[in-house]
């Protein structure tokens, strides 16, 4: 009889040799042990495949594919996963030792909750803490403002598998911001919240998509918000498209400065 893990942790990685070892180790060292770790190597051309193969842990399952982008990679991982819960981690981020234990226990106790995120330290390329992201924790506040801003750090999240069964997987038509589209679709039907605890180091670097592709991210996020109107979200929330529209017009370099200064609390 094949033993089925309670949790499946999934990660997509492309050319992550600089940080992938630290990220993988943070998952393997979790206090919660009943999991599989599915890593999709999305066409890396650097040392990432070699680093991944050096791990000797039967909980790791590596899938190699040509570069197709994180949405397709994540979907592939979900399709082969077996867990009752699905946890997300991104290369470069570091999960605290008790992260999965705390979140799984929370979901086991709160059957009406379909996904849970957490707060995070913001760390720079060298791992230095430069700020803290403290997102909304009450579902009523999250649902009210989800079209205004993404209230979840996707790399901090653990979902019930049932959520994907009911709303579908990541929308692969969105090259960027597909994680935001997922939580918008999820919040429309199910309760998803954040635990008011810092459980992750979330890395912001000049090489990350958040910085390099901020213009494209803004464009896709605007499309996602517009699509949500009239599909579970009241049309009056169209006012929340005003700020993203003007944000899209702001030069990327200036936007990165604004993000550093205003979107997280300094440490």
N, C-alpha and C positions, 0 to 999 in steps of 0.2 A: 504494500500500500504506500503510495506517494504522500509524504507529509506536506501539507499546504501551509505556507507561512501566513501569519496574521497580517503582516504588513509587506507591501512591495514598495521599495524606494526606487525612483527612476531618475536618471540623469542623462541629458544629452550633452556631448562635449565635442567641440571643434577646435583643434589647435590650442589645447589648454595645458601644455606641458609645464607652464610656470606655476600653476596652482592646483592641478588635478590631484596630485599625491596628497596634499593637505586636505582637500575636500573629501576624497575617498576615505582617508583615515578617520575623519570626523564621524563618518557614518559607521564604519566598522567598529569603532570604539564606543558606540552607543550602549547605555545601560540596558536598554530594551534590546533583546537578542533575537526575537522571533520574526526575522525578516529575510527577504531576498533583496539583492541590490542589482538592478538591471541598468547597465550602462551602455548607451548607444554611442559608439564612436562614429560621428557624423562626417566621415571623410577627412579626418585629420592628416596633415602632411608634415607635422613636426614629430616630436618624440612622444606624443600622447599614447599611441598604441603600445609602445615598449613599456612605458610606465605602468599602464593598466595590466599588462601581462605579467608584471613582476609581483603582483599581489597574489598571495597563495591563500585564498579563502573561498570555500565552496559556496558561500552565500552570494558571491559575485557572478553575474552572468553578463558577458560582453557580447554585444552585437556590432559587427562592423558593416558599414554601408557607405555608398558614395554620398557626397555632401548633398543633402536635401533640405536642410534647415531644421531648426529646433521643433517646430510644430509637428512635422512628419516623424522626426526622431522620437519625440515624446509619445506620439500615438502608437508607434511601433512597440515601444516599451510597454505601454499600457495593455496592448493586445496580447502580449505574451506573459504578462504578469498574472499572478495567482492570488494575491492577497485580498483580504476583506477590506483593507485600507490601502490607499496609494499616497505615498509621501513624495514631495518634490524637493530636489536639491539641484542647484546650478553650480557648475564648475567655478571655483573661486570663492564660494561661500563656505562657511565652516559652522556646522551644527554643534551646539553645546551637548555635552555628554548625556544629559537627561532629556533632551528635546523630544525625541520620539516617545519616551516613556510618559512624559507629562501629557503630550497631545493624544496618545492612544488611550490613556486612562480617562482623559476628559471626554473623548468621544464615546467610550464605553459607558460612562455615567450619564451622558446626555444624548439619548437616542434620537432626539428631534433635530440635532445639529448634524449637518452633512459635510461640513468642512471647517477646519480650524487653522488659523495662522497664528503668528506671534510677533512681538516687537523684535527689533534687531539693532545691534550696534552697526554703525557705518564705519568701515575700515578702508584705509587707502591701500595702495599697491604693496606697501611694506607691512600691512597688518596693523597699523596704528589706528586706534579708535579716534575718529574725527567728529562723530555725532551719533545721535540715537534717533531711530524712527519709531514713534509711538502712535500707532494707528488706532482708529475707532474700535471699540470692543463691543458696543451694544448693537444688536442687529437692527433695531429700529433706526439708529443713526446711519448705519452702513447702507441700508436699503434706500434711505432718503437721499444720500449723497454719492452713491456709487457712480452715477453719471457725471458728477462734478469732478471726482478724482478717484483713482484706484486706491482703495483703502486696504489693500493686501500686498504684502511682500511675498511674491509667488514662491520663492525658494524656501519660505518658512512653512508652507502649507501641507496639511495632511487631509485627504478627502476620503469619504466612503466610496467604495467602488460603485455602489448603487447610484451615486450622483452621475457618473459617466454613463451608466446604463440608461438613465432617464433623460439626460440632456445632450448626450453625444460627446465625442472627443474634441480635441482642439480643432478649430477651423483652419484647415491648411491653406485656405485662400488668403489668409492674413500673414504676410511675410514677417511682420512685426506686430507686437501688441496682441498676439493670439492668447496670451495669458489673461490679459484684461478682458477680452471677449468672453473667455470661459467663465470668469467670475461674474460678469454682468449677466450672462445667461443663467448661471447658478443661483445668484441672489434673487432673481425674478421668481423662482419657485421654491427655494429651500433656504433654511437658515444656515448662514456661514458667519463665523465670528473670529475675533482675535483674542488670544489669551494675553492679559496685560503683564507679560513677562518677556524679558530679553532672552531669546533662546537661540540666537543665530548671530554670527558675524557676516554682514552683507557687504561684499566688496565692490567698491566703486573705483574703477581705474580708467585711465585715458584710452585703454584698449577695449573696454567693454562696449557692448552694443548700446547701453544706456547713454554713453557719451558720443560714440562714433556715428550712431544712426538716429540721433534724437529727432532730426527733422522728419525722417521717415516714420518713426514711432508716433510722432504727433499727428501725422497725416492718417495713419491707420486707426489711431485712437479716436480721431474725429469721425471717421467712417463708422466705427463700432458704436459710438454714442448715437449717431444719427439713425443707425439701423435699429437700435433698441427702442427708440420712440415709437409708441403705438403697438409695441410687441411686449406688453407687460409693464411698461413704464409710461406714466401719464405724459401727454404731449406738452404740458406746461413746463416740463423739465428741459424743453428746448433751450431755455435760458442758460443751461449749463454748457451749451455749445459755443456760447459767445467767447468765454475766456479761452477755451482750447483753440478756437479759430484764430484769435489774435496771437496766441502762443505759437501757433504754427508759423506765423509770419515773422516771429522773432528770430534773428540769426542764431545758429546753433551755439556758437561760442558764448554769446551773452546768456543764452538759456542755461548753459552749464554753470555759469557763475551764479545765476539765480537759484538753481537747484541746490548748490552747495550752501548758499546763504540762508535760504528760507524753508526748505522742505524737510530739514531735520534739525533736531536740537543739538547744539554744540556740546561737546564734552570738555 
